[in-house]
Amino acid sequence: MLLCRVSALLAGCGRRSPPASGLLQRTLSGSCGRRQGAGSGGSGEPGRYRDTVLLPRTDFPMKLTGQKLLDRELQIQQECSFADLYSWQREQKAKKEFCLHDGPPYANGDPHVGHALNKILKDIRNRFELLRGRQVHYVPGWDCHGLPIELKALGELGTSGLSPLQIRQKAREFAEAAIARQRAAFQRWGVMADWDKCYYTFDGTYEAAQLKVFQEMHSKELIYQDYKPVFWSPSSRTALAEAELEYHPEHVSRSIYATFPLITLPPKISSEGLENVSVLVWTTQPWTIPANQAVCFMPNAEYSVVKRADDSRLLLVATERTVGLATLLGTELESVSTFKGSMLEGGVCRHPTISDKDVPLLPGNHVTMGKGTGLVHTAPAHGMDDYSVASHFQLPVECMVDEEGRFTELAGPELQSLSVMTEGTDKVICMLKECGALVLEEKCVHSYPYDWRTKQPVVIRPSKQWFINTASLKDKAKEALQKVRILPESARSSLLAMLDRRTYWCISRQRSWGVPIPVFYHKETGEALINKYTVSHIAELFREKGSDCWWELPTETLLPPEVLKKSKAGPVSDYVRGEDVLDIWFDSGASWAAVLEEELEGDLEEAESRLSWLPASIRKPLVTESDPRADVYVEGKDQLGGWFQSSLLTSVAVRNKAPYKSLVVHGFAVSEKGEKMSKSLGNVVDPDEVINGGKDAGVPGYGADALRWWVAESNVFSEVQIGPSALNAAQDGISKLRNTLRFLLGNLQGFDPRLQAVDPKQMHYIDQYMLHLLRDFSIKVTDAYSEFDMGRVIRVLQAFITRDLSSFYFSIIKDRLYCDPEDSLGRRSCQTALEEILDGVTRSMSPILPHLAEEVYLHAPGHDEGETLFRSGWIKSSSVWRRPGLEEAVEGACAIRDSFLSSIPGKNAAQYDLTVAIEPGLLFELMESLQEEPTSTCSQLAELMMAARVSLSGQLPRDLHPEAVVNQGTFLINLEGGVIREDSAFSIAAVPTSAARCPRCRRYTAESSDCLCPRCQAAVSQTR
């Protein structure tokens, strides 16, 4: 019964069981021996039969380097219409759309390897989605506003004497030039897009969509104007958002310990023995001392009055900081009195440098015990936590620092005009010394915020700005993120932590190059005029004329009578337009509205026109079900606090949902030593030089595909190293792949799969088995692309080529390919498998190596002239290739072959006759399907063994040849999910063959050295 069952399985009936775990990898790891090429000489005339052997022939070059490679890539782009591919696929019908929303790179310089990493990673996924039948939505964009562009555009000219419109014109020209350079580079890298239809944040249509988001958020009272501390860049003279800061880990501050005399003891503390107590505070920003309004304590902590052993001064400090302070001050500190922090309430100190100013002791939740004294000097104008204390206790918020980072007259004549971070700090420390308040000064190395573009330190100072109340959006944003898939998952905690740190978002900037905040101010009261009527009107003007009109048009046009009437405002002469522009993170953060929703509206209009014949009750629901969210956003990890977050907050504010379904967060490109790239270190890698080569003859050009291979092969979820080693490895990987593709193409010369392909059921088992492996390969590759794991794609591809093809299949089939008759079933069977393998491998690598893939496709058989790979779909694997019993038959034979080869180490398998003995059972029947005759030189089993002759029997003969090498083994058969299981034993005997080597195929299957073997006789007779 079991033998009949196996026969039925091999005939294509029933269901297949899972493959024997690890068997193939085990069998293929053994040595397979080496054979000389067929027809290369031998007995008789050298090369006599060379012309009868079907050796590989192809015009596909084995190697392309230097200028030939670069020219070929450009030629492929032209011939295969790379420029038109995106538009073509948008016109095709597709059941599903894949939307990858492009985070806009900054238009302020030349393309760099960070751009290459990001753009190529996106393009690989887009091309994969296109191939598998989805309609790709990908609109490249650029972030065009902001201070860095303004500064670079103006160079050394500065803004002196230039009007806002003149500044804007120069900035626009600079941005446009940078965009042109970057766009050209992205196209050269093979990035698929409609490069004539990109989005730009300085475009009027984009700006209008952005103001629509602004208006929606303002109407929900999420945007407001206030006077509060913000990060301020004296070097840029503008407010900065958290995302525009870089924290310098090695910043050096002059930290000080200073005393505030306690002039009024807290009511809950006895005055006995506590005369002349001073509160000891610590700060890393001495320049903020003149703005002090209070000293804060931790209510639940314990505090002590201690006496210095060296001068008997009484100091109030946190009890747990006493030991550390004694060491720091170099003296013993004797505890005089100890009490809870809550008992300090009501105490009053004298300001150390302003004799007539009293400051209270107040509780503060922000006080910590990690450093300092446990008592925090509080200057509400120059600290975020300090401002919260001031708001709660209604303390004054006095700003003593101007836009250039200098003390104002409010700080007093001694400090006025001094830069707070330099000579201002010096002067404050001198003043503390002079009044006896300075206890200790020391250098403090710590992390400090710097302006992300000027690389100069920032200060915190209050100013009247526009803010988004992110605190009220935080919970909704976190809830929306629960539905978002994030790769890698570890990035989620970073994103959530950054959301928690941002209680408000300053969105106003004091510059000219940006989207104006559409607000008008009353000339006398300063009250802001901004509502849905004013903003909607300005948005329409921007859509029509661009945001330059804010400066070009008269106020009467910006604020017409009908808008004033709806706003219930006075005459236009009462108002002046605002001068601030929006933060560029708000610019780019609104891209979902400007790109995704704008595109959706167009799609809905088109859909409604197509369905106009339907009743409205049916038509409307059909065309409004689309979800204007991107399938994925893909950016570097720096965007966790930038674009990912600004997009999330604006979308949640307006639509109560995230603008993306998933996030992919990649690392940065770094040098091969893991260093951040910088011109000063000389380790910057220019992608143009990677492709085209450097000016130096020693810097080769690798081409665009090598750059793309580098991206794919890297672990993009960590820091991505690039340099000569990585690029040479990429070039080597492509070279090996190219050789395999050339072998496949060479053996398919003259083969037309549309006419000459063999039905899978009629193919040799080894050929069917390779289709079975190809199907598994295609599934693994598809899964890896879907997970954005391009490195796994390359590993799977290389393993398939090296292990399954080169080391296994190719070594077995060369004899059949070269020496069987051209139209024989065996050769056509092999070519059918090779064509499917070529097609599958080419398509699998094509998202990564589009130039090479299209080059191969131009040489490949089976399609019409002018057809391109990217217009013809994904890997075409078939479920028919998974025939029940097939895997067990071939892998059982491989197990026997492995045992055979291990018994003759270092010897040529082709010089042996092999006897395989298997007791009647499943394994015997499987081997019988590969060789029906008891003995054969040309069976499928003999081909797999690569031996001269194979005999199959129930037991080894008793009269074995004296030189016979005997070995045993077992093979576990597992069919129908374990229903059929049998651990089958086998024995093998390998004997040196007595046959002669055929002068044509060089197999030991001829009667004498000057005669052809029977197979070659038949083949040669057909060619004559």
C-alpha positions, 0 to 999 in steps of 0.5 A: 500500500505504501509503495502505491501511495508514493507512486501516486504522489510522484504522479502528481496526486495528493498533498506534499509534506514539509521538506526534511529540515536542513537536509538540502543544506547538509547534502550540498555542503559536501564536495562535488568534485570537478570535471574537465569541460566537454569537448576540450580534447582527449584521445584522437584529434584535439578538439575534433568534436568541439563544434558538436558541443553546445557551449554557452553563447551570449553577447552579454558581457562578462564584465563592465567597468569604467566608462563602458559601465557608466555609458551602459547605465545611461543607455539602459535608462534611455532604452528602457524609458526610466524617465517615463516608468512612473507616469506609465504605471500611474495610468495602469489599472491596479487593485491596490495602491502603495503610497510612500510619502517622500520626506522633503530633503532640504534644498540647501546644498549638493546631494550627499550619501545620506540622500543616496541612502534615503532615496535609494531605499525608498526606490527599492521598495517602490520598484518592488511594489510596482513589479508586484502589481500595485500602483505606486504613489510617490511624489518627491518633494523639497523643503525650500524655506528656512534660515539656512537657505536664507543665510547661504543665499545671502552669503556675506551680503547680509540682510542690511539694506535688502527688502524682504522681497529681495531676500526672498528672491535670492533665497528662492534662486539658491533653493532652485539651484540646489533642487536642480542638482539634487534632482539630477543626482536622484535621477542618475541613481535610478530613482523612479518618479515623475520628476516634472511633478514634484512638490515644493514647500515654496509653491503657492498651492502647497502654501495654501494647503499649509495655511488650511492646516494652520486655520483648522488648528487655530480654530480648534484653539491649538494655535495661540500667541503668548509671551514665554521662554523659547530657544533663541539663537543669537547667531540666527536671531530667531526662535528655534523649535526643539527639532532645530537643536543639536545637543553638543555633548562636550559643551563647557560651561562656567558653573558656579555655587553662589549664596542668597542671604536668607533675610526672612526665615520660614515661619515653620522653622525656629530662628534659634541658632539660625542667624545669618543663614545663606541659601546655596544654589548652583547653576551652569548659566551664571548670566541668568542670576540677574534675572532671578525671581525665586529659589526653588526647593523639593517639598518632599526632600530633607534639608539641613542648615550646615556650618562650614568648618573653615569659616563658620558660615551657615549654608542651607542645602539638601541633606543628601547633597551634604557629603558631596558638597563637603568634598567639593568645598574642601571643608567639613560641613557640620549639621546644625538643623534638619527639616522637611523641604515643605517647611521652607515655604514662606522664607525670603532671600536677598538677591546677591547682586541687586540689593533691593530685590527680595526673592521667595523660597518656593516649592518646585517639582523640577528640583532634582538631587543628582547635582548641585545643592538641591536648591534651584536658582529660578529665572522665569525668563530664561528657563522652561521649568522656571517659567512654569513656576512663575506661571503658577506663583504669578512671578514677573517674567523679565527678559534682560537679553535682546535678540543678539544675545546681549544684556538689555538696559534692564540688566543695569549699566554694568551689564548692558550690551555685554554678550551673555554667553561670554563677557556678560558671564565674566561680569556676573561672576565678578559681581558675585565675587565683589559682593561675597556671594561666590562660593566656588567656580568650576568648569562643567562639561555637559550637553547643551543645545546648539543651533542646528545650522549655525552650530552656535550655542542658543539661549532661552529667552522670552518673546512673543511668539506663536505656539502649538499646544502640543500638551493637549495633542499628546494623548491623541498622538500616542493613541494614533501611534498605537495603530502605526507599525514602526521598523525597527520597533525600538524606535517607538520608545524614542518617538514617544519620549520626544513627544513627552518632552515637547509641551509646546511648539514654537512655530513663529520665526523672525525671518523673511524666507518662509510662509508668512503667518497670516495675522494682522495686528491692531496698530494701537492695541497690538491685538491679533486679527486672525480667524477662518475668514482672514486665513482662508482669504490669504490662502486663496491669494497664496494659491493664486499668486504665491506667498510673495504677495504678502509683501507685494499687495497692499493691506487693502487687498490682503484684508478686503472689506468683506473679510473685515465685515465677517471678522467684525473688525474695524477699518483696514487702516487700523491694522498692519500685517505680521512679519513672522514666518512659520517654522519650516517643520510646520512647512514640511509637517503639513505635506500630508495635506498638500500632497496626499489629500490634494492628490486624493481630491483629484482622484475622487473627482476622476472616480466620480466622473467615471461613476457618473452613470450610477445613482448619487446614493451609490456613487458618493459612498464609493468615491469617498472611501479612500484613506488619504494616509501614506502606507509608509514614511521612510526617513533617518532617525533624526526625524523622530523629533522632526518630520515624523513628529510634526507630521503626526501632530498636525494630522492628529490635530486636524484629522484625529489620525496619523498620516502614515500606516507605518514608519521606517527609521533608518540610520545615518551614513558614516565613514568605514571607521564609524565616524560622522562624515565631515570635511575637516576629517576628510572622510566625506564620500561624494555619491557623484564620485562613487558613480563616476569616479574621482578626479584622481585616477585611483578613485574608480567609478562604480556606477549607480547599481553599486551605490544601490547594492551598498544601500541594500546590503547594509543594515539600514536600521543602524549606522551605515558605513561607506568607503572603499571596502564597502564599495569594492564589496558591492562591486564584487557582489555584482560581478559574481552575480553578473557571471551567473547571469551570463552563464544562464543567458549563454545556455539559453541561446536559441531557446524560445520558452513560448515554443520550446518550454517543457511541461513541468510534469515532463521535466527531469526531476532535478529540473523540477526540483530547481523550480521547487527551490525557485518558488521557495526563493521567490517567497523568501525574497518577497517577504524580505522586500515587504519587511524593508529588509533589503540586506536579507534579499541580498543574502537569500539571493547570494545563497541561492546562486552560490549554494543551489545554482553554482555549487549544485545544479550547474555542476550537474547539468553541464553535461546534459546542456552541452552534450545532449542533442539540441532538441532533446527532451532532457536539454529542453527540460534543463533550458526550461528550468534555466529560463525560469531561474534566469527570470526569477533571479533577474526580477528578484534583484531588479528593485536593487539593480534596475540597470543590470536587470534591464540589461539582462532582460534585453538579452533574455529570451521569451519576450518581445522587442521593446518590452521592459522588465519593470512593465512585466511584473514580479517573479512568476512562480507556480504552485505546480512546481511544488509536486508531492514527493519531488523533494524527497526523491531528489534530496534522497538521491542527494543524501546518497550522493553525499555519502558516495562523495565522502567515501572517495575524498579528492577523487573524481566521481566520474571515474567510478561505477556506483552500486546503490543498494536499498531494501524494498520500500519508500526510498527504493521506489523514489530512487526507481523513479529516477532510474527505471533500469537496474543499471544506467549511464544516462539516467537521472540518478546517474546524472545526480551522482555524477558517476560513470554508471549507477546500478540500483538493487535491493542489496550489494552483490556478494562478489564485490570488486576488491577495490570497492569502497563501501559506505552506508547511510540513512534518509528520513522520508516524511510525506503528507505531513508525517502521515507517511514516515520511513527512516530508510537505510542504504548502502553504496559501493563505489568501484573504479570504472572499466569504461573508457573516457568519451572523447566528446563528453569526457564521461567514462561511458565509452567502450574505448578511448577512440570511440564515442559513447552511445549518447554522443554517437546519437547526438553527433549523427543528428548534427551531420 
